[in-house]
């Protein structure tokens, strides 16, 4: 009897992946013309947009020639080459009339990251210090495409750092007017260790800026959240000292949970920005930061809210989403994309291996959110 059960388990383990793959294989293709804009591709892992490509493959969304989107070639932006050479193939190479023609053929666009590439990063020098920009920031041509897509009510996905530094303020202001959102100037990130003797990846500019502004003191030894303003102001909230819960987390409205099949709350351990939005827009999810009395005072002194938007939807005059974090930047294995229903399985089973692990966020929030948006717009 035990031998029989053993072989049943073995066959299930063997047949389940095969069935999931066959189910994926026989799902009809959905050809779409999609523009992916990523100006921050430094390494071959393509982390700034590969999560979106994973979903496209998993949903069997292809290019118009019925080939799947390739993460290393089917995007606009910065293309690293061998021997420290690179190629820039962004919208900046086109005239405005060419962009209008391009927009007419598109079904949607996703601006995954416009932060760009800086000289220290590219040259392999000290990436923990600020350095001159090589390429990045939202451009006039990018904005022109967004205007054209909005006018034709085509789907637009955008996220953190598309309008922050190094995007020029005039372009940022026009983007904000177009879509009814406003960046407060603040961005933040969770760090699992603020002890500079232990965490060697903590940016020098973060510590140096804080020390200069706070009586030459860096008293932090635990985890915490760093807040950085575009004017250079830096504030730190430390676990226990300021925070009752060390991580920012995303809390979704009940209607969002039902519509997108996302978790009610999920830890978010990476970069985010603090955005205000007009009442014309719908806030799908919120960031929440659990502070104690001392943490409350630091936030209040600097005009930083404890609760602010994480995902914003605009449908009054276009199909627009703004994700207030580096949502598309996730560690993901592409081979899993060719198994249907794998998202539902991983959503149930995935758990964080450490506080900085974005895997649960990917499976329990990003995948169901983006998949639903695509399915709602392209049935």
C-alpha positions as CSV (number, residue, x, y, z in Angstrom):
1,X,0.0,0.0,0.0
2,X,2.8,2.4,0.9
3,X,4.6,1.5,-2.4
4,X,1.4,2.3,-4.3
5,X,1.0,5.7,-2.6
6,X,4.7,6.4,-3.3
7,X,4.2,5.9,-7.1
8,X,1.0,7.9,-7.1
9,X,3.0,10.8,-5.7
10,X,5.8,10.3,-8.1
11,X,3.4,10.3,-11.1
12,X,1.7,13.4,-9.8
13,X,5.0,15.2,-9.5
14,X,5.9,14.2,-13.0
15,X,2.5,14.8,-14.7
16,X,1.6,18.1,-13.1
17,X,4.3,20.2,-14.8
18,X,3.5,18.5,-18.1
19,X,-0.2,19.2,-17.8
20,X,0.5,22.9,-16.8
21,X,2.9,23.2,-19.8
22,X,0.4,21.6,-22.2
23,X,-2.4,23.9,-20.9
24,X,-0.1,26.9,-21.5
25,X,0.9,25.6,-25.0
26,X,-2.7,25.2,-26.2
27,X,-3.9,28.6,-24.9
28,X,-4.4,30.8,-28.0
29,X,-1.9,33.6,-28.6
30,X,-2.9,37.2,-28.1
31,X,-0.8,39.4,-30.5
32,X,-0.4,42.9,-29.1
33,X,1.8,45.8,-30.1
34,X,3.5,47.0,-26.9
35,X,6.1,49.6,-26.2
36,X,8.3,48.8,-23.2
37,X,10.5,51.7,-22.1
38,X,13.5,51.0,-19.8
39,X,16.4,53.4,-19.5
40,X,18.1,51.6,-16.6
41,X,19.4,48.4,-18.1
42,X,22.9,48.1,-16.6
43,X,23.2,44.3,-16.3
44,X,22.1,41.3,-18.4
45,X,19.5,40.3,-15.8
46,X,17.2,43.0,-17.2
47,X,15.5,43.2,-13.8
48,X,13.9,46.6,-14.4
49,X,11.4,45.1,-17.0
50,X,11.9,41.3,-17.0
51,X,8.9,40.8,-14.6
52,X,6.6,42.3,-17.2
53,X,8.0,40.1,-19.9
54,X,7.4,37.1,-17.7
55,X,3.7,38.0,-17.5
56,X,3.5,38.5,-21.3
57,X,4.9,35.1,-21.9
58,X,2.8,33.5,-19.2
59,X,-0.4,35.1,-20.6
60,X,0.7,34.1,-24.2
61,X,0.8,37.7,-25.3
62,X,3.0,37.9,-28.3
63,X,4.3,40.5,-30.8
64,X,2.3,41.0,-34.0
65,X,4.5,38.5,-35.8
66,X,3.4,35.9,-33.1
67,X,6.9,35.7,-31.6
68,X,7.1,36.3,-27.9
69,X,8.6,39.5,-26.6
70,X,12.3,39.1,-25.8
71,X,13.5,40.9,-22.7
72,X,16.9,41.6,-24.1
73,X,15.8,43.3,-27.3
74,X,12.1,44.2,-27.4
75,X,12.3,47.5,-25.5
76,X,13.3,51.1,-26.0
77,X,16.1,52.6,-23.9
78,X,19.6,51.8,-22.9
79,X,21.3,48.7,-24.4
80,X,24.6,47.5,-22.8
81,X,27.1,45.9,-25.1
82,X,30.4,44.1,-24.6
83,X,33.6,45.8,-23.5
84,X,31.8,48.7,-21.8
85,X,30.1,49.8,-25.0
86,X,26.5,50.7,-25.2
87,X,23.7,51.8,-27.5
88,X,20.9,54.2,-26.8
89,X,17.7,53.3,-28.7
90,X,15.0,55.4,-27.1
91,X,12.2,57.5,-28.4
92,X,14.7,60.4,-28.6
93,X,15.8,59.1,-32.0
94,X,12.4,59.8,-33.5
95,X,10.7,63.0,-34.7
96,X,7.3,63.9,-33.1
97,X,5.5,63.0,-36.3
98,X,7.2,59.6,-36.3
99,X,6.1,59.1,-32.6
100,X,2.5,60.0,-33.6
101,X,2.7,57.2,-36.2
102,X,4.2,54.8,-33.8
103,X,1.5,55.6,-31.2
104,X,-1.2,54.9,-33.7
105,X,0.1,51.3,-34.1
106,X,0.5,50.6,-30.4
107,X,-2.0,48.8,-28.1
108,X,-0.2,49.9,-24.9
109,X,3.0,51.2,-23.4
110,X,4.8,50.4,-20.1
111,X,7.4,52.9,-18.8
112,X,9.1,50.5,-16.4
113,X,12.1,52.7,-15.4
114,X,13.6,56.0,-16.6
115,X,16.1,56.6,-13.8
116,X,18.9,55.9,-16.3
117,X,22.6,55.0,-16.2
118,X,25.3,56.9,-14.4
119,X,29.0,57.0,-15.1
120,X,30.2,55.2,-11.9
121,X,27.7,52.4,-12.4
122,X,28.7,52.0,-16.1
123,X,32.4,52.2,-15.5
124,X,32.3,49.7,-12.6
125,X,33.5,52.3,-10.1
126,X,32.0,53.2,-6.7
127,X,28.3,52.8,-7.3
128,X,27.5,54.0,-3.8
129,X,28.4,57.6,-4.7
130,X,26.6,60.0,-7.0
131,X,28.1,60.5,-10.5
132,X,27.2,62.2,-13.8
133,X,24.3,60.9,-15.8
134,X,25.0,59.1,-19.1
135,X,21.4,58.6,-20.2
136,X,18.0,58.8,-18.4
137,X,15.0,60.8,-17.4
138,X,11.7,61.1,-19.2
139,X,12.2,63.1,-22.4
140,X,10.0,65.4,-24.6
141,X,9.6,62.5,-26.9
142,X,8.5,60.1,-24.1
143,X,5.9,62.7,-23.0
144,X,4.7,63.1,-26.6
145,X,4.0,59.4,-26.8
146,X,2.1,59.5,-23.6
147,X,-0.1,62.4,-24.8
148,X,-0.8,60.5,-28.0
149,X,-1.7,57.3,-26.1
150,X,-3.9,59.2,-23.7
151,X,-5.7,61.0,-26.5
152,X,-6.6,57.6,-28.2
153,X,-7.4,56.1,-24.8
154,X,-4.8,53.3,-25.1
155,X,-3.5,51.5,-22.0
156,X,-0.6,53.3,-20.2
157,X,1.4,51.8,-17.3
158,X,4.0,53.9,-15.5
159,X,5.8,53.6,-12.2
160,X,8.3,54.9,-9.7
161,X,11.1,57.1,-11.0
162,X,9.5,57.9,-14.3
163,X,9.0,61.5,-13.2
164,X,11.5,61.7,-10.4
165,X,15.2,62.7,-10.8
166,X,16.7,63.0,-13.4
167,X,13.5,63.9,-15.3
168,X,13.4,67.7,-16.0
169,X,10.9,69.6,-13.9
170,X,9.0,71.0,-16.9
171,X,8.4,67.5,-18.2
172,X,7.5,66.2,-14.8
173,X,5.0,69.1,-14.3
174,X,3.3,68.4,-17.7
175,X,3.1,64.6,-16.9
176,X,1.5,65.5,-13.5
177,X,-1.1,67.7,-15.2
178,X,-1.9,65.1,-17.8
179,X,-2.7,62.4,-15.2
180,X,-3.7,64.2,-12.1
181,X,-0.8,63.1,-9.8
182,X,2.0,65.0,-8.0
183,X,5.3,63.8,-6.7
184,X,6.0,65.2,-3.2
185,X,9.7,65.1,-3.8
186,X,10.1,62.3,-1.3
187,X,11.3,58.7,-2.1
188,X,12.0,55.9,0.3
189,X,13.5,52.5,0.7
190,X,13.7,49.8,3.3
191,X,17.2,48.6,4.4
192,X,17.6,45.4,6.3
193,X,20.7,46.7,8.1
194,X,21.6,50.3,8.7
195,X,24.9,49.5,10.5
196,X,27.6,50.8,8.1
197,X,30.1,48.4,9.6
198,X,28.0,45.4,8.5
199,X,26.0,46.6,5.5
200,X,28.7,47.5,2.9
201,X,26.1,48.1,0.2
202,X,24.6,51.1,2.1
203,X,25.0,54.1,-0.2
204,X,27.8,56.5,1.0
205,X,25.7,59.5,-0.1
206,X,22.9,58.3,2.2
207,X,25.1,58.3,5.3
208,X,27.1,61.3,4.4
209,X,24.0,63.4,3.7
210,X,22.3,62.3,6.9
211,X,25.4,63.0,9.0
212,X,25.8,66.5,7.6
213,X,22.2,67.3,8.4
214,X,22.0,65.7,11.8
215,X,24.9,67.0,14.0
216,X,27.4,64.5,12.6
217,X,25.6,61.5,14.0
218,X,24.7,58.2,12.5
219,X,23.3,56.2,15.4
220,X,21.6,53.4,13.5
221,X,22.4,49.7,14.1
222,X,19.2,48.0,13.1
223,X,16.9,47.8,10.0
224,X,14.8,50.8,8.9
225,X,13.4,53.0,6.2
226,X,15.4,55.8,4.6
227,X,13.5,58.8,3.2
228,X,15.2,61.0,0.6
229,X,14.0,64.3,-0.8
230,X,15.0,65.7,-4.1
231,X,16.3,68.8,-2.3
232,X,18.8,66.6,-0.5
233,X,17.0,66.2,2.8
234,X,17.4,62.7,4.4
235,X,15.5,61.2,7.2
236,X,15.8,57.7,8.7
237,X,13.3,55.7,10.7
238,X,14.8,52.8,12.6
239,X,13.2,49.6,13.8
240,X,12.1,49.9,17.5
241,X,13.5,53.4,17.7
242,X,10.9,54.9,15.4
243,X,9.1,51.9,13.8
244,X,6.6,49.4,15.4
245,X,6.9,47.3,12.2
246,X,10.2,47.6,10.3
247,X,8.9,47.3,6.7
248,X,6.6,49.5,4.6
249,X,3.6,47.4,3.5
250,X,1.0,47.7,0.8
251,X,-2.6,47.6,2.0
252,X,-5.3,47.0,-0.7
253,X,-8.9,48.1,-0.7
254,X,-11.5,45.3,-0.5
255,X,-12.6,46.2,-4.0
256,X,-9.0,45.9,-5.2
257,X,-8.6,42.5,-3.6
258,X,-11.7,41.2,-5.2
259,X,-11.0,42.7,-8.7
260,X,-7.3,41.9,-8.9
261,X,-7.0,38.9,-6.6
262,X,-4.2,40.5,-4.6
263,X,-3.4,40.0,-0.9
264,X,-4.9,42.4,1.6
265,X,-1.5,43.4,2.7
266,X,2.1,42.6,1.5
267,X,5.5,43.8,2.6
268,X,7.3,46.0,0.2
269,X,11.1,46.1,0.7
270,X,12.3,48.3,-2.1
271,X,12.2,51.8,-3.5
272,X,8.9,53.8,-3.5
273,X,7.9,57.4,-4.0
274,X,5.3,59.5,-2.1
275,X,2.6,60.7,-4.5
276,X,-0.4,62.8,-4.2
277,X,-3.3,62.2,-6.5
278,X,-6.4,64.1,-7.6
279,X,-9.9,62.9,-6.7
280,X,-10.5,62.1,-10.3
281,X,-8.2,59.1,-9.8
282,X,-8.8,55.8,-8.0
283,X,-6.3,54.7,-5.3
284,X,-6.2,50.9,-5.6
285,X,-3.7,50.3,-2.8
286,X,-1.9,52.3,-0.1
287,X,1.5,52.1,1.6
288,X,1.3,52.1,5.4
289,X,4.2,52.7,7.8
290,X,3.7,51.7,11.4
291,X,5.5,54.3,13.6
292,X,5.7,54.9,17.3
293,X,5.4,58.4,18.9
294,X,9.0,59.3,18.0
295,X,8.6,58.1,14.4
296,X,5.4,60.1,14.2
297,X,7.3,63.3,15.2
298,X,10.0,62.8,12.5
299,X,7.4,62.2,9.8
300,X,5.3,65.2,10.9
301,X,8.3,67.5,11.1
302,X,9.1,66.7,7.4
303,X,5.6,66.6,6.0
304,X,5.9,62.8,5.3
305,X,2.6,60.9,5.6
306,X,2.2,57.5,7.3
307,X,-0.3,56.4,4.6
308,X,0.1,57.3,0.9
309,X,-0.9,55.8,-2.5
310,X,0.9,52.6,-3.8
311,X,-1.1,52.0,-7.0
312,X,-3.2,54.7,-8.8
313,X,-5.7,54.2,-11.6
314,X,-7.2,56.8,-13.9
315,X,-10.1,56.0,-16.1
316,X,-12.0,59.3,-16.4
317,X,-10.3,60.3,-19.7
318,X,-7.8,57.5,-20.4
319,X,-6.6,54.1,-19.3
320,X,-3.7,54.9,-17.0
321,X,-1.9,53.3,-14.0
322,X,0.9,54.7,-11.9
323,X,2.6,52.3,-9.5
324,X,4.3,54.2,-6.7
325,X,7.3,51.9,-6.4
326,X,9.9,49.9,-8.4
327,X,7.2,47.3,-9.1
328,X,8.6,45.8,-12.3
329,X,12.0,45.1,-10.7
330,X,11.8,41.6,-9.3
331,X,13.9,38.4,-9.3
332,X,12.0,35.9,-11.5
333,X,12.8,32.7,-13.4
334,X,11.7,32.9,-17.0
335,X,11.3,29.2,-17.4
336,X,8.3,29.2,-15.1
337,X,6.4,31.5,-17.4
338,X,5.5,28.6,-19.7
339,X,3.3,26.9,-17.1
340,X,-0.3,27.9,-17.0
341,X,-1.8,28.5,-13.5
342,X,1.7,28.7,-12.0
343,X,0.9,32.1,-10.7
344,X,-2.0,30.8,-8.6
345,X,0.3,28.0,-7.2
346,X,3.2,30.3,-6.4
347,X,0.8,32.8,-4.8
348,X,-0.2,30.2,-2.3
349,X,3.2,28.7,-1.6
350,X,5.7,31.7,-1.8
351,X,7.2,33.1,1.3
352,X,10.0,35.5,1.9
353,X,13.4,34.0,2.6
354,X,14.6,37.3,4.1
355,X,13.2,40.7,4.7
356,X,14.5,42.1,1.4
357,X,13.0,39.3,-0.7
358,X,10.6,40.6,-3.2
359,X,9.4,37.2,-4.3
360,X,6.1,37.3,-2.3
361,X,5.4,40.7,-3.7
362,X,5.9,39.5,-7.2
363,X,3.6,36.5,-6.9
364,X,1.0,37.9,-4.6
365,X,0.7,41.4,-5.9
366,X,2.5,42.2,-9.1
367,X,1.5,39.1,-11.2
368,X,-2.2,39.2,-10.3
369,X,-2.4,43.0,-10.6
370,X,-0.7,43.3,-14.1
371,X,-2.4,40.1,-15.4
372,X,-5.8,41.5,-14.5
373,X,-5.1,44.8,-16.1
374,X,-4.1,43.1,-19.3
375,X,-7.1,40.7,-19.3
376,X,-9.5,43.6,-18.6
377,X,-8.1,45.6,-21.6
378,X,-7.3,42.8,-24.0
379,X,-9.7,39.9,-23.7
